[in-house]
């Protein structure tokens, strides 16, 4: 059994309160030596927690116990939902076997299911909580992050991390600690040990709170308890950190900490000031500090460290800071002496204009830009790239080279750039540089799934704009990776855009996700099965398959249809070659259709045609803007409803189609 011994060694010389379980728990913990500390106590608790886990539930059996475990103490017909604290009827759980039509909450794996070594852990009730379906989806499998320190702050997602809410921090911490103790899963996958120690101390178990009810119901169902709910102080004895609540010490602590001294305010910015001070002393331990602005409470530091950066301040404003110390029992010191600092004035100075912009090294879809750096009174942070005078992309750094992607082939582009600083100040646009993309094979597909929606762990329909147009995946999640980002499909399909270059062969990489069995995807071209793509039963090994001699010309749409209804399979790096063996002159003429002028600076878009062509214009996000047509007698469509931007134009005669990129100036 591997442990974080370095962390344990840091606490071996610290003195701790004597740990004696209450009479009701002494039989359960009879094999644990509570005179031990650090890794020794960890091992004893792990051994007992594993040994007492005698009933292993299936995941579907959770419905029999979870809703009683999460019962709202003020209404036994309801559950109390994780993160939001809402009370909902126990009948509203999401399940295909639930006869009730109103289904609003599902099961949250606080330690995400996708990060577990799936087995008995996925159905362990200690790490499952009832949660609103939308909040669960927002959480995804992202790691936890800290909040601002503002009391009663609600949960929030940044898209890549998740704060559970002021009132739920401790619940989360104690569940994650249980998962580490019971299954040896790492803290680093879901946050940091220091963060969970802080939350465990700052948000203790309240008397008659849901955590105690959960421990009782779950121990009755599967045999073991979460020891960190029984006594949060066990985490302090094992890992150190800010002393947590000791539920087994019945002697009340009424001694207040000493007053913090030597408070200093330094390093002002427009919105922040750094504070530092000399630590307070307490008969047990200081747990955190309250920061006051102008004599009014502003924020709690959530730890006993003696530095803190105060955020959310106003520029050019003088602030007077004081603070007080708190211990785990809620005892507070007197306020410290004050420290005053003034935030800096806003930065309103623009960077200089970037110079010597050049465009070079064109391919069918990319052009390289380079330029001479701008200067700024503080620092240039990034550059905005403009195409035909329209914002196209931000470079995301202050480097002076950038490759512009996703351009249309055989198209002349005019580029300009401007510099930006951290305050949002922008320079004027640079000199222009012109380059033309090369002839390419953009009518054949190559999809790396880089543009799929942000990582979400629920299964639903996903759409995105790939390199060659609009892709659709049904019953799919987007939080998995293979070679890089990957789409994960369960009982669903992956559908390509309609492309006019035909298809010769198809290559794709697949891998089973979580548990399951070997299986196949049926490959359909224009609704005709042309073969299958396999995936193995080993969820650690990927399979790359090439399906050759498909040889279908003209406009093609490719569909991969999972033949299993339960296997969850990742798909990455899909590509297929064009098939030109049977193309006739008419199809080549169709592929060669041009939009002009492009870029467009007017209200009419011309498309020369000798037959009726349907023309649809979509935004880059897939929203249809215009649906029109051209023919031999009318070779243009009106586009006065288009704003400045980049659009995709789909042209079809019913048998063939092609997608072109349009820039509106």
N, C-alpha and C positions, 0 to 999 in steps of 0.2 A: 504494500500500500504506500503510494507516494504522498508526501506531505510537503508543506512549505516550511522547511525546517529553519531557514534563515529568519523568517518572521517569528517563529516560535522562540528562537534563541534570544530575541530581543526582549522577551518578557520574563525570562527565568529569574531575574534578580529583583523583580518588583514584588512587593508585599500585597497580598489580597485578603479580603475578608473571608472568614471561615464559611465554607459552603456545607450546609446541612439541609437536605430536602425535607419538606413537610411530611408528616406521618402518612398522608395519602399517597405519596410518591416513593416512599422509602423501599417498598418491595420492588417496584419497577426498576429503580436505580441501585439495587443491592450489590451489583457487580462492578459499580463504578467507585473508584477511590478518589473522593473529592479533595483530598489533600494534595493531589497532583496538580501540575500546571502545564501550560504549553502543549507540546506534542504528546506528552504522556497522558494528559487528561483527554486530548483529542482522540487518541487511540482507544481509551476506555469507553468514551461516549460513542464512537463509531462502532465498536464491537457490540455494544448493547443495542444501538439503533438498528443495526443490521440483523442481529439475532432475534430481536422482538418482532421484526417484520415477517410474520409467519403466514399471512394470507395475501396472495398475489392476485389482485383483481384484473380482469380484462378492461380495456378502455371503455367498452360499452356498458360495463357494470357501474361506472362512475355515477350514472343517473340515480342509482339506488341510494347513494350516500352523500354526494356532494352538496345537494340542495339543503339537506338537514345540517350539514357542517357549516354552510354559509347562511344559515337561517337568521333573519332579522329578529333580534331579541324583543322588539316591540310589536312584532306581528309574525306569528309562527307560520302564517300562510305564505310569507314572502322570503326572498333571499336578499341579502345586502350585496350590491355589486362592487367588485374591485375597482379602484381608481376613482369612480364617480360617487360612490356611497349611496346610490339610488336604491330604493326598495321596490322590488318587482315581484309579481306573483310567481311562485314556484312552477306554475304551469307554462311559463313563457319561454322555456328552454328550447333551443334550436335542435331539432332532430327529425329525421324522416319518419320516425316511429311515434312522434308526438301528435296526437289527434287534434290538438288545439291549433287554430289558424294563427293566433297571435304568438309569434316567436321572436323575442327581442334580445335574448342574451345567450351566450354560448360559453365554452370552456376556455379559459386563458391558462396556458402553461407559463407561469411566471418565469421559470427558466425555460426558454423557448424549446418547443418540441423538436424543431429542426436542428438544434445544437446538442441534443441528448444522444447518447448511445441507446437507440430505441430498444426497448425490451420491457422489463417490469417498470422502468422509471416513467414511461409515458402515461401509465395509469396510476401512479402513486398519488393519492389524494392530497398529500401534504404540499405538492407543488401546483395543484390545480385550484383555480378560483373562478367563480361565476363572474362574467364580465359582459357589459353591453357589446353587441356585435360590432358596432362602428368603432368603439374605442379599442377593441381587440384588434381590429384591422389596422387602425392607426398605429398601434404598438408594434405590429409585425414581429420580427425577431431581433429588433434593434437593442443595443445595450442600454442600460440605465445611465442617466446623467443627473447631476445635481440641479436644483432650482436656484432661484435668486436669493433665498434666505428670507423672503417675505412670508410672514405667518399666513397660514390657510391658503397658500398658493395652490391653484388647481393643477391637475395633470396637464402635460403638453407634450407634443411630439415635434422634433426638429426635422423629421424626415430620415435622420440617421441615428437618432438617439431618443430616449423617452424619459420624462420625469413623472413618477407615479402620483405625485400630489403630496402635500404637506402631511396629511393625515394617514397616508399609506406607505410612507418611507420605511417605517420600522417593520411593517408586515412583509414588505418585499425583502428587506435585509435578512430577516429571520428565515424566510423560505429559501433564499439563495444559500445561506449558511447551512441549512439542512441538506440541500442538494449536494453541496461540497462534502459534508460529513458522511452522508449515506451512499453517494455514488462517485465521490472523488471527482466530480465535474469542476473545471477551473472557474475561479472568479473572473478571470480576464476576458472570458467570452461574453460576459453580460455587464461588465463594469469594472470596479476595482475593490479589493478587500478594504482599503481605507475608507472608501465611500460607504460601504455597507456597515462598517463599524461605527461611522459617524451617525448613520441613520438609525442603527440599532439603539444607540445611546440617546439620540435626540427625540425619538418617537417611541416611548416605552409601551409595554402592554398595559392597557387600562383594565381596571377591575371589571369583571363580567363582560369584557369585550369579546368580539366574535372570534378572536384568536384562541381563547380558552375553550370556547364551544367547539371549534374545529379540532383542537387537540383531543378532546374527549370523544367526539363522534368518530374521528379517524382512527384513533387507537382502538376503539371498539370494532371497527371495520377491518383493519389490516394488522393490528397488533402493536405498532410502534408509535412513539410520540416525537414531536419536534422539541428537543431539549432547550432550544433557544427561546421558545415561547414559555416553557416552564420557568426558565430563568435567563433573561437576556445577559446577565452578568457572566455567564459561562463563556460567552464570546470574548469578553475582556480578559478573562483568566487564560484563555487559549491564545488569542492573537494580540492582546494589548489594546492600545488605542484609548479613546475617550471612555472613561468608566461608564458602563451602562447600568440600568436599573437592576438592583439585587432583590429579587422577589422573595428570597429565602432569608433575608435579614429583616426581622420584624421590629428591630429597635429603630424608632424614627430618628432621622438625621435632621436636627434643627439648627446646626451651626452654619452661619453664613460665611462665604469666602471672604478673604481680605480684598481690599479695594485695589484694582489694577493701577499701576503707577507709570510715570514717564511716557505718557501718551504723546506720540509725534505724528503729524500729518505732513506728507511729502508727495513728490512726484505728481503734481496735478496735471490733468489733461482737460479737454473741454467737458468731459462727463464723468471723470473718475478722480479719486484721491486715494493714495495708499496710507494706511494706518499701521503703526507698530507700537508695542507697549511692553512693559515688564509684567510677567505672569502673576496672577493672583494665587494664593495658597488656600487650600481647603482641608478640613479634617479627613475627608475621603478623597475627593478629587474635583477639580473644576471641569465642567462638561462643555461650556460654551460661554460666549460673551454677547451681550446686547449692545448694539451701536445706536447712539442717539445723535440727532442733528438738531441743533438749536433747542435742546432740552426735550425733544419729542422722539419717541422710539422710532427707529428707521428699519433695522434689520438685525436678525440673529446670525452669528457667524457659523453656527452648526458644528463647531469644533473647539478644542481648547488651544489651538495654535495662537500665537501672539502677533500675527500679521493679518491684515484684511484689506482688500481693495473695495472701496465703496463705489458703487456704480449708479447710473441713472441720474446724475447731477446735471445742473444747468450751467452753461458756459458763462464765464465772466461773473461768477457769483462767489461771495465770501461765505464759507461754512464754518460753524463751530461744532466740533465733535467732542462727545464724552462717551464713556462706555462703562458697563458693570459686568461683573462675573456671576455665573450661575453654576450650581451643581446639579446632579441628577435628581435630587429631591426637590428642586425648585427654589432652594435658598438663593438669595441674591445679595451681592455686596452693595455698598454705596457707589454712586457715580464717581468716576475718576475726575481728575482735573481736566480742563478743556484744552484742545489744540485747534488752531484756526488755520485754514488754508483757502486760497481763492482759485477756482478753476480758470483755465486759460481761455483767452478770447477765441471765437470761431476762426477757423482758417478759411479765408475767402480769396486767397491768391491762386490764380490759375497756373497750371504748368505751362512751360513754353511749348511751341508748336513742334511736333516731330518733323524732322527734315530728311531729305534724300530718300523718300519712299521709292522702292523698286519692286516690280513683280516679275517673277522668273520661274523656271522649271515647271511649266504646265504639264499636267496629265489630262486624262479625259474628264476628271472630276475634281482636281485640286490645283492650286497655284500657291507658290511660296512668296511671302512678303518679307522684306527687310527694310530697316530704316535706322536713322541716327536718333539716339535716345533724347527725350525731353528732359528738362530739369524742373525742379519744384522747390519751394521754400522749405517743405518738409520732405516729401518723397513721392515719386511717381509710383503708383501701385499697379496700373494696368493700362491697356489701350483698347479703344473701341474701333472695330473695323467696319467701314462702310462700303457697300457695293452699289454703284450708281447713285450715290448720295443718300442711300437708305441704310440705317443701322443693320448689320448682319450678325456680328458676334463680338463678345468681349474676350480678350486674350487670356484673362485670368492671372497674368503676371506682368512684371516690368521688363521682361526680356524683349529684345528688339528684332525678333524673327517670329513668324507665324505662318502656318500652313492653313489656307482657307479650304475647307472641305465641302463636299456635297454640291459641287457646281455642275451645271449642265455641260455636256460635251459640245465642241464646235461653237462656242459662244464667247464673244468678246466682253470682257468685264473691266470696269473702271473702278479702281480702289482708292480710298482715302482713309486716313486714320486720325484719331485724336487721343491725347493723353489724359489720364484721370489720376487724382490723388485720393487718399483715404477719406477726405471730407466731401468727396463728390465733385470737386472743382474740375472742370474740363477745359482743355485748350481748344483753340480753333482747329479746323481740319487741315491736314497736311496737303502738300502737293499731290496730284493724282498720278497713278500708275496704271497702265493698260496692258492687259495680256489676254490671249485667247486660248481656251482649253482645246485639247486635241480630240481627234476622232476616237471614240471609245466603243466598248461593247456593253453599254449601260442597259441594253434590253435583256441581258442575261443576269440572273440573280446571284447575289453574294450577301448573305445576311449574318451579321455577328451579334445581333440582339442588343447592341449597345444603347439603342434608343427605346427599349421597352420601358413601361412605366416604373416609377420608383418602387423599391422592394416591398411587396405586400405578400402576406402568407395565406390569405384566403383565396379560394378557387372561384373564379368568375371569368367573364369574357374580357380579354385584353386587346387593345388596338394601338398601333403605333406606326409612325412613318419611318421606314427603313431606308436603306440606300436606294432602293428601286421603287418605292411606293408604299402603299398601305398594307400592313400585315394584320392578320386577326388570329387570335388563339382563344379557344373556348375551354371552360373549366380549367383555367390556368392560374398559376401563381408566379410572382416575379422576384422572389427573394433568394433564388438559388443561383449558383455559379457552376461552371464546368471549366472550360479553358479561360473564360472570363464570364461576363453576365450571360445567363441562360434562361430560356423560358421553360417552365415545368408544367407538363400537361398530365391530367389525370384521365377522366372519362371525356376526352375532347379531341379537338382537331387544331392543326396549324395550317393556315391558308395564306398563300403568297398573293402579291398583287398580280393583275393580268399583265403579261409581258409578251411582246410581239416577236421576240427573237427565236422562238421555238425552244425545245429542250432536247439535248443529246444524252447527257448523263447527269446524275444527281449524287452529291456527296454530303454526308451529314454525320455529326457525332452525337451519340446518345448515351445516357447512363441512368440506371434505376436510382431513384431517390428514396431514402428510408428503407423500409422492408418491402417484400413483394416477391414476384416470380419473373422468370424470363418471359419475353413476349415480343410483339412486333407492331409496327405502324404500317397500315396499308397505304400505299402511295397512289394517289389518283391524279391524273392529268386530264383536265377538262372532263372530270367526272368518270373517267375510265381508269380502272385499276391497271397499273403497269408493273407492279412488284411490291416488295415489302422491305422495311428497314427493321433489323432486329435490335434488341437490347438484352443484356444478360441479367442473371439473377444476383450478381455481385454488385452491391451498391457502392463499391470503392473503385471499380474499374470501368472505364468508358469504352465504347465501341464506335469506331469510325467505319462507315460503310459507303461504298460507291455502287450505285445502281446504274448499270451501263445499258447502252442500246435502247434507250427509251424512244429517241428519234421521232419526235412529234414537232411539226413545223407550224408556223403561224403564231397566233396569239394563244398563250397557254396560261392556265392557272393551276398551281400545284397544291395539293392537299395531303397532309400527313394525318392519318386517322388512327388513334390509339385503339388497338383491338381489345385491350383490357379496360374494365370499368373501374378498377381499383388501383392498379399500378401507377405510381407517380414517377414520371420520366422527364429528365432534363434533356433539352435539345440545344445544341450550339453549333456554330460554324457551318451553316447550311449554304451550299452553292450548287448551281447547275450550269452546264455549258450550253451555248446556243446550238441549234441544229439548223444548218443551212443547206443540207443535201437536197432538199426538195423545194426550196424557196423559188418562187417564180418572180418574174420582173414586177408583177403587180404588188407582191408582198414587199419587195425591196423598196419600191416607190412609197409604200405606206410607211415603212420604217423611217424613210428619209423626209417625211413631212416636217416642214419648218414653221415656226411661229415668227412673225415679224410685224412691227419691230420688236426686238427683245434684247435689252431692256426696253420697256414700253413707257412712253411719256405722253399719253393721250387717252382717248376714250374708245378707240377701235383697234381690235387685234385681228390681223389678217392671217388666214389659213387657206392656201390655195388647194382646191379640191375639184375633181371631175365626177364625184359621186356625193351622196348625202353622208355627212359625217356628224356624229353626235359629239358635242364638246362640253365637258364638265370641268369647272375650275374649283379646286379645293384649296383651303388654307393649309399651311405647313403642318397643322395639327389635325387635319382630316375633315374639317367642317366644309360641307359643300356650299359654295358661294354663288355659282352660276351654272345653269343647265341650258344649253342652246345648241344650234346646229349651223353648218355651212354646206354649200353645194356649189355646182358649177356656175350658178347665176348670182350667188351671194357668198362672197369669199371672206366675210368678216363677221365678228360678233361685237356687240357693245359691252364695254367693261367699265362704264362710268361708276359702277358701284364698288370698284376695287380701290382700297386704300393703298398707300405705299407699303411694299413688302414683297415677300417671296411666296409664290403660289405654285401648285402642281396642276398641270392641264392634262386631262385624260381625253384622248381622241379615239373614237371607235366607229367602225362601220357595221357592227353586229357580228362580224367574223374575226376581225383583227382589232387590236388596240395597241396604243402606245402612250406612254406618259412622258411629258416634257416639263421642264422647269421654266417658270416665267418670273421675271423681276419687274415690278411696277414701280416707276419713279414718282 
